[in-house]
Every structure is written in structure tokens, then in C-alpha cells.
Amino acid sequence: MLISAGFILLAIRRFIEYIPLVSDASVNRKVYIWIGIAASFSFAVGLFLIQKIFRYMKRGNSRKSYFMRSFREKRVREIDLQRIYTMD
């Protein structure tokens, strides 16, 4: 969401940059600068949070794969034992 907000702020910044070209209105330079700072901050925080989310997902998937692998191995051992006992 923060990355989307950053893109929206960049679009607003570009629109503000375009206003003086099509009309006689002038834009306060501080507003333009602060929108740029807010966009940069949004991107930075958004990227930091995405990194945490991907790490969390990777950790969850590795736990899940460990559980599934041990379950499959246990099931294979049970099937092998059943085959051994039914061969006699």
C-alpha cells in the first residue's frame, strides 16, 4: 500500500509540475519538495515492509515443507513395512 501511495504522490508531483505549463498559476516550491520527500519516504518504508513480509513467507514455507517432507517419509516407511509384512 505504501508503494502505491508513493506512485500516487509521484503522479501528483508530475501534475503539479505540469500546471504552470498550461496556465498562469504558480506552484509553491515547498509543496513540490515535500511531496517528493513523502513519496521517497513511502517507497523506503514500503520496501522495508515488503522485505519483512517475504522473509516471513519464506520461513513459513520452509516449516511447511519440513512438515510435509517428514510426513511423506513417514508414510513411505509405513508403506514399505506393509509390503514387507504382506510378502510373507
C-alpha positions as CSV (number, residue, x, y, z in Angstrom):
1,M,0.0,0.0,0.0
2,L,2.8,2.4,0.8
3,I,4.5,1.8,-2.6
4,S,1.1,2.6,-4.3
5,A,0.9,5.7,-2.2
6,G,4.4,6.6,-3.4
7,F,3.4,6.2,-7.0
8,I,0.3,8.3,-6.5
9,L,2.4,11.1,-4.9
10,L,4.8,11.0,-7.8
11,A,1.9,11.3,-10.2
12,I,0.6,14.3,-8.2
13,R,4.1,15.8,-8.2
14,R,4.3,15.5,-12.0
15,F,0.8,17.0,-12.3
16,I,1.9,20.0,-10.2
17,E,4.9,20.3,-12.4
18,Y,2.6,20.4,-15.5
19,I,0.2,23.1,-14.1
20,P,2.5,26.1,-14.8
21,L,3.0,25.0,-18.4
22,V,-0.7,25.1,-19.2
23,S,-1.9,28.0,-17.1
24,D,-0.6,31.2,-15.4
25,A,-0.8,29.6,-12.0
26,S,2.4,29.3,-10.0
27,V,3.1,26.5,-7.6
28,N,4.7,26.8,-4.2
29,R,8.1,25.2,-4.5
30,K,7.9,23.9,-0.9
31,V,4.8,21.9,-1.7
32,Y,6.6,20.3,-4.6
33,I,9.6,19.4,-2.5
34,W,7.5,18.0,0.4
35,I,5.5,15.8,-2.0
36,G,8.8,14.4,-3.3
37,I,10.0,13.7,0.2
38,A,6.7,12.0,1.2
39,A,6.9,9.8,-2.0
40,S,10.5,8.8,-1.2
41,F,9.6,8.0,2.4
42,S,6.6,5.9,1.2
43,F,8.8,3.9,-1.1
44,A,11.5,3.4,1.5
45,V,9.1,2.2,4.2
46,G,7.1,0.1,1.7
47,L,10.2,-1.7,0.5
48,F,11.4,-2.3,4.1
49,L,8.0,-3.9,5.0
50,I,7.9,-6.0,1.8
51,Q,11.2,-7.4,2.7
52,K,9.9,-8.4,6.1
53,I,6.8,-10.0,4.5
54,F,8.9,-12.1,2.1
55,R,11.2,-13.3,4.9
56,Y,8.1,-14.3,7.0
57,M,6.6,-16.1,4.0
58,K,9.9,-17.9,3.3
59,R,10.2,-19.0,6.9
60,G,6.6,-20.3,6.9
61,N,7.1,-22.2,3.6
62,S,10.3,-23.8,4.9
63,R,8.5,-25.0,8.1
64,K,5.6,-26.3,6.0
65,S,7.9,-28.1,3.6
66,Y,9.8,-29.7,6.5
67,F,6.5,-30.9,7.9
68,M,5.3,-32.3,4.6
69,R,8.7,-33.9,3.9
70,S,8.7,-35.7,7.3
71,F,5.1,-36.7,6.7
72,R,5.9,-38.2,3.3
73,E,8.9,-40.0,4.7
74,K,6.9,-41.5,7.5
75,R,4.2,-42.6,5.0
76,V,6.7,-44.2,2.7
77,R,8.2,-46.1,5.6
78,E,4.7,-47.3,6.6
79,I,4.0,-48.5,3.0
80,D,7.4,-50.3,2.9
81,L,6.6,-52.1,6.2
82,Q,3.2,-53.1,4.9
83,R,4.8,-54.5,1.8
84,I,7.4,-56.4,3.8
85,Y,4.7,-58.0,6.1
86,T,2.4,-58.8,3.2
87,M,5.1,-60.6,1.2
88,D,5.4,-63.4,3.7
